[in-house]
Amino acid sequence: MTRMSLPPPPVPEMNSLGDVLATKTEERRKIICFSDFDGTIFMQDTGHILFDSHGCGSHRREILDGQIRSGERSFREVSEEMWGSLNVPFEDGFEVMEKALDIDVDFHVFHDFCVKNKIPFNVISAGLKPVLRRVLDTFLGEEASSRINIVANDAEINHNGSEWRPIWRHDTELGHDKAISIQEARKEAELECEDGTIPLIVFIGDGVSDLPAAREADVLFARRGLHLEEFCVEHGIPYVPFDTFADIQRKLENIMDEDVKKTGGKGKPVLFNPRANLWRRVSSQAAVPRYLAMSPTREEKIFLWPEAFSALKSSPAVETSELIVPLGAQV
Protein backbone atom coordinates (compact mmCIF):
# COMPACT_ATOMS: atom_id res chain seq x y z
CA MET A 1 0.00 0.00 0.00
CA THR A 2 1.46 3.26 -1.09
CA ARG A 3 1.41 6.08 1.38
CA MET A 4 0.63 9.52 0.08
CA SER A 5 2.58 12.35 1.61
CA LEU A 6 0.62 15.42 2.41
CA PRO A 7 2.13 18.80 1.70
CA PRO A 8 3.04 20.79 4.80
CA PRO A 9 0.52 23.40 5.81
CA PRO A 10 1.28 26.86 4.48
CA VAL A 11 3.19 29.12 6.81
CA PRO A 12 1.09 32.18 7.59
CA GLU A 13 2.61 35.48 6.61
CA MET A 14 3.67 37.78 9.40
CA ASN A 15 1.67 40.97 9.24
CA SER A 16 2.48 44.29 10.78
CA LEU A 17 0.05 45.88 13.21
CA GLY A 18 -1.16 48.18 10.46
CA ASP A 19 -1.90 45.22 8.19
CA VAL A 20 -3.84 43.44 10.92
CA LEU A 21 -5.84 46.52 11.77
CA ALA A 22 -6.62 47.16 8.13
CA THR A 23 -8.35 43.77 7.94
CA LYS A 24 -10.43 44.42 11.04
CA THR A 25 -12.30 47.52 9.93
CA GLU A 26 -15.69 45.92 10.53
CA GLU A 27 -14.77 45.06 14.13
CA ARG A 28 -13.84 48.52 15.29
CA ARG A 29 -15.29 51.97 15.46
CA LYS A 30 -15.06 54.40 12.57
CA ILE A 31 -12.37 57.02 13.09
CA ILE A 32 -12.36 60.37 11.30
CA CYS A 33 -9.34 62.70 11.45
CA PHE A 34 -9.46 66.47 11.15
CA SER A 35 -6.23 68.45 11.11
CA ASP A 36 -5.29 72.08 11.05
CA PHE A 37 -2.91 72.98 8.22
CA ASP A 38 -0.59 75.88 9.10
CA GLY A 39 1.72 75.03 12.00
CA THR A 40 0.38 71.48 12.16
CA ILE A 41 0.93 69.65 8.86
CA PHE A 42 3.36 72.36 7.78
CA MET A 43 5.67 74.10 10.20
CA GLN A 44 5.08 77.56 8.75
CA ASP A 45 1.93 79.55 8.04
CA THR A 46 1.11 79.84 4.33
CA GLY A 47 -0.69 83.15 4.81
CA HIS A 48 2.16 84.67 6.82
CA ILE A 49 4.63 83.78 4.08
CA LEU A 50 2.49 85.57 1.50
CA PHE A 51 1.70 88.60 3.66
CA ASP A 52 5.33 89.12 4.66
CA SER A 53 6.64 88.78 1.10
CA HIS A 54 3.92 90.33 -1.05
CA GLY A 55 1.46 92.04 1.26
CA CYS A 56 1.27 94.12 4.39
CA GLY A 57 4.68 92.99 5.65
CA SER A 58 5.70 91.29 8.87
CA HIS A 59 5.50 94.40 11.08
CA ARG A 60 1.92 95.25 10.09
CA ARG A 61 0.93 91.59 10.27
CA GLU A 62 2.17 91.33 13.85
CA ILE A 63 0.12 94.40 14.77
CA LEU A 64 -2.96 92.87 13.16
CA ASP A 65 -2.36 89.54 14.92
CA GLY A 66 -2.24 91.46 18.20
CA GLN A 67 -5.60 93.06 17.44
CA ILE A 68 -7.13 89.59 17.06
CA ARG A 69 -5.62 88.36 20.33
CA SER A 70 -6.80 91.43 22.24
CA GLY A 71 -10.30 91.21 20.80
CA GLU A 72 -10.03 94.69 19.30
CA ARG A 73 -10.97 93.34 15.87
CA SER A 74 -12.46 90.06 14.67
CA PHE A 75 -10.44 87.36 12.94
CA ARG A 76 -12.53 87.82 9.80
CA GLU A 77 -12.02 91.58 9.67
CA VAL A 78 -8.26 91.35 10.16
CA SER A 79 -7.95 88.48 7.68
CA GLU A 80 -9.73 90.46 5.00
CA GLU A 81 -7.20 93.26 5.46
CA MET A 82 -4.28 90.83 5.26
CA TRP A 83 -5.52 89.00 2.16
CA GLY A 84 -6.54 92.32 0.60
CA SER A 85 -3.00 93.63 1.00
CA LEU A 86 -1.61 91.04 -1.42
CA ASN A 87 -0.50 92.09 -4.87
CA VAL A 88 1.06 89.04 -6.49
CA PRO A 89 -0.11 86.54 -9.12
CA PHE A 90 -1.04 83.16 -7.66
CA GLU A 91 1.86 81.31 -9.32
CA ASP A 92 4.45 83.79 -8.09
CA GLY A 93 3.02 83.66 -4.59
CA PHE A 94 3.15 79.88 -4.63
CA GLU A 95 6.83 79.88 -5.60
CA VAL A 96 7.59 81.82 -2.41
CA MET A 97 5.56 79.38 -0.31
CA GLU A 98 7.14 76.31 -1.89
CA LYS A 99 10.62 77.52 -0.94
CA ALA A 100 9.67 78.50 2.61
CA LEU A 101 7.43 75.62 3.71
CA ASP A 102 8.55 72.53 5.62
CA ILE A 103 6.15 69.60 5.96
CA ASP A 104 6.03 67.50 9.14
CA VAL A 105 8.68 64.81 8.66
CA ASP A 106 6.25 61.97 9.37
CA PHE A 107 3.13 63.25 7.68
CA HIS A 108 3.59 61.23 4.47
CA VAL A 109 3.75 57.96 6.43
CA PHE A 110 0.82 58.97 8.62
CA HIS A 111 -1.35 59.80 5.62
CA ASP A 112 -0.50 56.44 4.03
CA PHE A 113 -1.51 54.82 7.33
CA CYS A 114 -4.89 56.60 7.21
CA VAL A 115 -5.53 55.54 3.62
CA LYS A 116 -4.56 51.93 4.35
CA ASN A 117 -6.85 51.75 7.37
CA LYS A 118 -9.75 53.60 5.73
CA ILE A 119 -9.54 56.54 8.12
CA PRO A 120 -10.86 59.67 6.38
CA PHE A 121 -8.36 62.51 6.74
CA ASN A 122 -9.60 66.08 6.43
CA VAL A 123 -7.78 69.38 6.48
CA ILE A 124 -9.81 72.00 8.33
CA SER A 125 -8.43 75.51 8.04
CA ALA A 126 -9.18 79.21 8.26
CA GLY A 127 -7.06 79.66 5.14
CA LEU A 128 -7.94 79.62 1.46
CA LYS A 129 -8.75 76.32 -0.24
CA PRO A 130 -6.94 77.05 -3.58
CA VAL A 131 -3.72 77.78 -1.70
CA LEU A 132 -3.94 74.70 0.51
CA ARG A 133 -4.79 72.37 -2.37
CA ARG A 134 -1.85 73.59 -4.44
CA VAL A 135 0.52 73.09 -1.52
CA LEU A 136 -0.72 69.53 -0.91
CA ASP A 137 -0.56 68.70 -4.62
CA THR A 138 3.07 69.80 -4.69
CA PHE A 139 4.34 68.26 -1.44
CA LEU A 140 2.31 65.01 -1.51
CA GLY A 141 1.61 64.52 -5.18
CA GLU A 142 -1.79 65.00 -6.79
CA GLU A 143 -2.95 61.41 -6.24
CA ALA A 144 -2.30 61.47 -2.47
CA SER A 145 -3.61 65.03 -2.23
CA SER A 146 -6.87 64.02 -3.89
CA ARG A 147 -7.57 61.67 -0.96
CA ILE A 148 -7.61 64.62 1.46
CA ASN A 149 -10.78 66.61 1.84
CA ILE A 150 -10.15 70.30 2.45
CA VAL A 151 -12.65 72.20 4.59
CA ALA A 152 -11.64 75.84 4.22
CA ASN A 153 -12.68 79.15 2.72
CA ASP A 154 -12.86 79.60 -1.03
CA ALA A 155 -11.28 82.61 -2.72
CA GLU A 156 -11.45 84.90 -5.69
CA ILE A 157 -8.00 85.78 -7.04
CA ASN A 158 -7.80 87.81 -10.23
CA HIS A 159 -5.34 86.95 -12.98
CA ASN A 160 -2.71 89.59 -12.14
CA GLY A 161 -2.91 89.02 -8.40
CA SER A 162 -3.97 92.53 -7.53
CA GLU A 163 -7.03 91.26 -5.65
CA TRP A 164 -7.26 88.34 -3.23
CA ARG A 165 -10.70 88.06 -1.69
CA PRO A 166 -11.75 85.29 0.73
CA ILE A 167 -15.19 83.75 0.27
CA TRP A 168 -16.08 82.83 3.82
CA ARG A 169 -17.74 79.53 4.68
CA HIS A 170 -19.80 81.05 7.48
CA ASP A 171 -21.32 84.43 8.17
CA THR A 172 -19.57 84.78 11.53
CA GLU A 173 -16.71 86.78 13.01
CA LEU A 174 -14.46 83.78 12.38
CA GLY A 175 -15.36 83.49 8.70
CA HIS A 176 -14.93 79.74 9.02
CA ASP A 177 -16.29 78.32 12.25
CA LYS A 178 -14.43 75.03 12.54
CA ALA A 179 -16.80 73.84 15.25
CA ILE A 180 -19.74 74.06 12.84
CA SER A 181 -17.79 72.19 10.16
CA ILE A 182 -16.98 69.32 12.51
CA GLN A 183 -20.55 69.19 13.80
CA GLU A 184 -21.76 68.89 10.21
CA ALA A 185 -19.20 66.17 9.46
CA ARG A 186 -20.19 64.23 12.58
CA LYS A 187 -23.87 64.27 11.62
CA GLU A 188 -23.07 63.15 8.10
CA ALA A 189 -20.85 60.34 9.38
CA GLU A 190 -23.54 59.18 11.81
CA LEU A 191 -26.01 58.85 8.94
CA GLU A 192 -23.48 56.75 7.02
CA CYS A 193 -22.90 54.34 9.94
CA GLU A 194 -25.36 51.52 9.30
CA ASP A 195 -25.01 50.10 12.80
CA GLY A 196 -26.07 53.38 14.39
CA THR A 197 -22.79 54.08 16.16
CA ILE A 198 -21.21 57.51 16.43
CA PRO A 199 -17.72 57.77 14.88
CA LEU A 200 -14.66 58.85 16.84
CA ILE A 201 -13.67 62.40 15.89
CA VAL A 202 -9.94 63.14 16.14
CA PHE A 203 -8.63 66.70 15.89
CA ILE A 204 -4.99 67.72 15.44
CA GLY A 205 -3.90 71.32 15.90
CA ASP A 206 -1.37 73.80 17.18
CA GLY A 207 -2.95 77.19 17.90
CA VAL A 208 -5.67 78.87 19.94
CA SER A 209 -7.62 79.44 16.72
CA ASP A 210 -8.11 75.66 16.70
CA LEU A 211 -10.09 75.70 19.95
CA PRO A 212 -13.57 75.76 18.36
CA ALA A 213 -12.74 72.52 16.53
CA ALA A 214 -10.83 71.08 19.47
CA ARG A 215 -13.89 71.37 21.71
CA GLU A 216 -15.89 69.25 19.24
CA ALA A 217 -13.37 66.41 19.10
CA ASP A 218 -13.43 63.18 21.07
CA VAL A 219 -9.64 63.04 20.96
CA LEU A 220 -7.43 66.13 20.82
CA PHE A 221 -3.80 66.19 19.74
CA ALA A 222 -1.88 69.44 20.34
CA ARG A 223 1.56 70.13 18.93
CA ARG A 224 3.95 70.25 21.86
CA GLY A 225 5.15 73.65 23.04
CA LEU A 226 2.73 75.79 21.03
CA HIS A 227 -0.30 77.90 21.91
CA LEU A 228 -2.94 75.18 21.80
CA GLU A 229 -1.05 73.06 24.32
CA GLU A 230 -0.50 76.10 26.56
CA PHE A 231 -4.22 76.83 26.50
CA CYS A 232 -5.09 73.21 27.29
CA VAL A 233 -2.73 73.18 30.26
CA GLU A 234 -3.99 76.53 31.56
CA HIS A 235 -7.66 75.54 31.31
CA GLY A 236 -7.44 71.86 32.17
CA ILE A 237 -8.52 70.58 28.75
CA PRO A 238 -7.54 66.91 28.20
CA TYR A 239 -5.20 66.49 25.24
CA VAL A 240 -2.31 64.45 23.88
CA PRO A 241 0.90 66.32 23.03
CA PHE A 242 2.77 65.36 19.87
CA ASP A 243 6.04 66.28 18.21
CA THR A 244 5.44 64.65 14.82
CA PHE A 245 2.64 62.73 13.16
CA ALA A 246 4.44 59.52 14.09
CA ASP A 247 3.34 60.15 17.70
CA ILE A 248 -0.26 60.47 16.54
CA GLN A 249 -0.04 57.29 14.49
CA ARG A 250 1.22 55.30 17.47
CA LYS A 251 -1.72 56.49 19.60
CA LEU A 252 -4.24 55.63 16.91
CA GLU A 253 -2.67 52.19 16.46
CA ASN A 254 -3.08 51.65 20.19
CA ILE A 255 -6.74 52.53 20.20
CA MET A 256 -7.42 50.48 17.07
CA ASP A 257 -5.70 47.49 18.62
CA GLU A 258 -7.85 47.86 21.74
CA ASP A 259 -10.95 48.05 19.55
CA VAL A 260 -10.13 44.71 17.92
CA LYS A 261 -9.48 43.07 21.31
CA LYS A 262 -12.71 44.29 22.88
CA THR A 263 -15.17 43.29 20.17
CA GLY A 264 -15.43 39.74 21.53
CA GLY A 265 -14.54 38.16 18.21
CA LYS A 266 -17.97 38.74 16.69
CA GLY A 267 -17.69 42.38 15.84
CA LYS A 268 -20.27 43.25 18.49
CA PRO A 269 -18.96 46.33 20.25
CA VAL A 270 -18.92 46.88 23.99
CA LEU A 271 -19.03 50.14 25.89
CA PHE A 272 -15.78 52.00 25.45
CA ASN A 273 -16.58 55.65 24.94
CA PRO A 274 -19.63 56.95 26.80
CA ARG A 275 -19.23 60.44 25.38
CA ALA A 276 -19.58 59.49 21.75
CA ASN A 277 -21.33 56.12 22.17
CA LEU A 278 -18.93 54.64 19.67
CA TRP A 279 -19.37 51.06 20.70
CA ARG A 280 -23.10 50.58 20.98
CA ARG A 281 -26.05 50.96 18.69
CA VAL A 282 -28.06 54.04 19.39
CA SER A 283 -31.18 51.92 19.41
CA SER A 284 -29.79 49.58 22.09
CA GLN A 285 -31.37 49.68 25.54
CA ALA A 286 -27.87 50.07 26.96
CA ALA A 287 -26.96 52.94 24.65
CA VAL A 288 -25.97 56.28 26.09
CA PRO A 289 -28.70 58.87 25.38
CA ARG A 290 -27.82 61.18 22.50
CA TYR A 291 -28.25 64.32 24.61
CA LEU A 292 -25.64 62.96 27.03
CA ALA A 293 -23.24 62.05 24.25
CA MET A 294 -23.42 65.60 22.95
CA SER A 295 -22.71 67.27 26.32
CA PRO A 296 -19.88 65.51 28.14
CA THR A 297 -18.83 66.49 31.63
CA ARG A 298 -15.30 66.19 32.97
CA GLU A 299 -16.44 63.15 34.95
CA GLU A 300 -17.59 61.50 31.71
CA LYS A 301 -14.20 62.23 30.17
CA ILE A 302 -12.50 60.57 33.12
CA PHE A 303 -14.73 57.54 32.59
CA LEU A 304 -14.02 57.72 28.88
CA TRP A 305 -10.37 56.79 29.40
CA PRO A 306 -10.06 55.84 33.10
CA GLU A 307 -6.61 54.32 32.68
CA ALA A 308 -5.25 57.65 31.49
CA PHE A 309 -6.31 59.36 34.71
CA SER A 310 -4.97 56.63 37.00
CA ALA A 311 -1.97 55.00 35.34
CA LEU A 312 0.39 57.92 35.82
CA LYS A 313 -0.52 58.18 39.50
CA SER A 314 -0.21 54.47 40.28
CA SER A 315 2.57 53.40 37.94
CA PRO A 316 4.67 56.24 36.48
CA ALA A 317 7.04 53.79 34.82
CA VAL A 318 4.32 52.34 32.60
CA GLU A 319 3.82 54.16 29.33
CA THR A 320 0.20 55.14 28.86
CA SER A 321 -1.27 54.64 25.41
CA GLU A 322 -4.65 56.20 26.13
CA LEU A 323 -5.76 59.23 24.21
CA ILE A 324 -7.02 61.59 26.87
CA VAL A 325 -4.55 62.46 29.57
CA PRO A 326 -4.68 64.33 32.85
CA LEU A 327 -3.71 67.95 33.04
CA GLY A 328 -0.01 68.50 32.50
CA ALA A 329 0.78 64.85 31.83
CA GLN A 330 3.27 64.09 29.09
CA VAL A 331 2.77 61.04 26.89
N, C-alpha and C positions, 0 to 999 in steps of 0.2 A: 504494500500500500504506500503510495507516494504521498509524502507530506507536503502541503503547500505552505510556503512561508508568507506570512503577512507583512506588508510593508510597515515600517515603523510609523507611529502617529506623527503627524506634522508638528513641528515645534512652533508654538505660537510666537508671533513677533512681539518684541518688546516695544510698547508704546510709551511716549512721553505723557506727562500729566495733561498737556494740552490736547493730545490726540484722544485720550480717554474721555476727557470732558466734552470734546466735540461730538462724541458718539452718544452722549447722555443728555442731549438737549431736551428730550421729552420728560426727563426725570428731575428736572430742576426748574427753578423759577426763571422767568424771562428777565434779563438785565438790559437796561438801556443807559448808555453813557452820554452825558452832555459835558462839553468842555469849553471853557473860555479859550480865546485864541491868543491875544497879545499878552505876553508875559507868562503864558501857560504852555501852549504848544511851541510858540516861538519866544525866545528870550527877550526880544525887543518889541516895541509897540509900533505897528505899521503906520498908524496915524502920526505918531510923534516924528517918525523918520521923514514923512512927507512935509509936515508942518515946519520942521526945523530947516529943511533943505529948500523948500519951494513955497513956503507960506509965511505965516506970521513970525516965525523964528522962535528959537528956544526961550528967549527972555520973555516974550509976550505969552508964549504957551504956558510957562510956569506961573505967570500972573493969573491966567485964565483958569488953570488947574486949581490954584488957590481959591478962586472965587467959587468953584464947585464945592470944594471941601468946607468952606466957611458957610455955605448956604446962601451966599449973596446972589448967585445966579444959578439957574437950573442947568443940569447936564445938557439938555437939548439945546438951550439957548447958547451956551458956550461952544458946543460942538458945531453948531451952525456957523458961528464966527470963524472957528478954526478951519472947517472945510471950505468955507467961503473965501478964506485968504489964499487958497491955492491958485497958482497960475502956472500949470505945467501939463502938457499932454499926458495921457494915461501911460503910454509906453515909456516915456522918459521918467515919469515918477516911479514906475515899476523897476526900472534899472537901478535906481537909487536904493529901493527896498531890497532888491535881490542881493546887492553887495553888502548891505548892513545887517540882514537878518541871520540869526542862528536858530536852527530847529533843535528841540530837545533831542539829546543824543539817542534816546531809546524810543522815540515816538514811532519810528517806522516799524519796529518789532512789535510794539504794543498794538498798532493799528492792524497788523497782520494777525495778531492774536484775536482781536475783536472779529475780524472777518471770518477766521477759521471757526470760531465758536458762536457765530451768528449773533453777535452782540451789536446792535445798531449803535454807531458812533456819530454823534451830532456836534458840530461846532455851533455854539450859541454866543453871539457877540453884539456889542454896541457899535461895531464898525460897519463898513460898507461891503455888501456881498460881492460885487465885482472885484474888489481888491483882494478879499480873502480867497476867492476861488482861484484867481490867477496865481497867488502865492502857493496854494496847495498844488495846483497843476504843475508848477515848476519844481517844487521841492519833493513832491511825492510821485509825480508822474500822473498823467491824466486818468489812467485807468483806476489807480488807487484813489485819486481825488474824487472820482465820480461816485465812489462808495460812501462818501461823507456828505451828509446833509448839512447845509449851512442855514442857520436861522439867524438872520441879521437884517440890517436895513438895506433897501435897494438904493440906487443913486442915479442921478442924471449928470453925465459928464460930457461937455461939448467937445467937438473934435480938436480944438486947439488948446483945450485945457484951461481956458480962462474962467470956467464956471464949474464948480463941483457942488452939487446940491443933494443932500441926503433926502431920501424918501422914507420917512419914519414908519415903522411897523405899527406903532400905537400912538394915539393922540394923548400922550402923557408928558410930564416933565422929563422923563427918561428917554422918550423917543422910542426905545425898545425896552419894554418891561419884560425882563427875562423870566420873572415869576409867572407871568401870564403865559408865555411860550411853553414853559415846562408843564403848567397845568393843562394846557391844551394837548400837549403830547401825551401826558399821562392818561387823559380821558380817551384819546384815540387808541392808545395801546390797550387799555382795559377792554374796549369794544372788540379788539382783535384777538384777545385771549379767550379761546373757546371754553376753557374750564372755569372761567369766571374769576381767576386770580388777578391780583393787582401786581404789575411788574415792579421790579426794584429799580429806582431812579438813582443813578450815580451822577454827582456833579464834581467837576475838577476845575479849580480856579486859583487865582493869585491875589486879587485885589478886592477892596471894599465894594467896588461897583458890582462885584459878583454876588453880594449878599442876597439880593432878591431871589436869585436862582438857588443859592445855597440853602435858603430856608425851605425850599420846596423839595429838596433832595432827601432820600432815605440815607444815603451815604455821601459824606462830604470829604473830598481830598483838597487840602490847601498846600500850595507850594511853600516849602519851609523858609522861614525868615522874611516873608513878605507881608503886605498889609492885611490880607485875609486871615492869615494865621494869627497875627497880632490881635485882630478884632475878635477872633474866636477865643483866644486865651483871655482877653480882657472881659468878655461877656459870658464866658462859660459855655460856649457852643461846642458840642462834640464834633471832632474832626479827626482826620488822619493826615499827618504831615507827609510830604513826599519831596524827594530831591529830583528824581527823574521818573518817567513813565514806567520804568522797570519796577519801581516800588509799588505803583498802582497795580501793575499786572500781577505781582506776587499776591497782593491782597485779594484780588478778584479770583485768582486760582484757588486760594484758600477757601473762600466762600463757596465757590462752585464745587469744590471737593466735598465740603460739608453737606451741600445740597444733595449730592449723589448718595452719600452715606445715610442720610436721614429720610430717604424716600421709602425705605422698607423693601426695596427690591421690586415693587410693583408700580412705581411711579406715582403712588398716592401720597401727596405731601402731608407733612405734619406741621404743627404750629412752630414757626421759627421767627416770624417778624410780626408782632401784633400791631405795629403802626401801619404797615402797608398791607397786611393780610395776604402776604405773598404765597403762603403755603396752603391756604384752604379755599374752597369754593365759597363765593359770596352767599350762595344759597344754602350752605351747610348750617345746621343748627348750632354748630360750634364756631361759626365764623364770627370775626370781630365786626361789630356794626360799622357801617360805612362812615357815619358821623364821627366815630371814635378814631377810625383810621385816618381821617382827614385833620384831626386836631390833637396831635400827640402831646403829652405832658412830659416833663423830664423823667418822671417815674416810669413812664412807658418806654422811654428811650433806654433807661437802665435795664428794664426787662427785655428790651429788644436784643441787647448783646450783654447779658449779665457777666459773662466771663471777662469782658473788657473792663468792667468796673471793679472786679475783685482780684483778677490774676496779678496785677501789679502790686497790690497790697499784700497778698498772701505769698506770692512767689516771684520776686523781682527777677530771678535768674531765668525764668521761663519766658521765651519770646511770645508775645501775644499776636495772634493773627486776625483778631476780630477787627471790625471796621469802624466801630464807634468807640472812642477812647475817652477816659476821664480827663478833666481839665488839666492842661499842662503836661500830660503824659507824652512821651516820645516813643514812636513805634519803629 
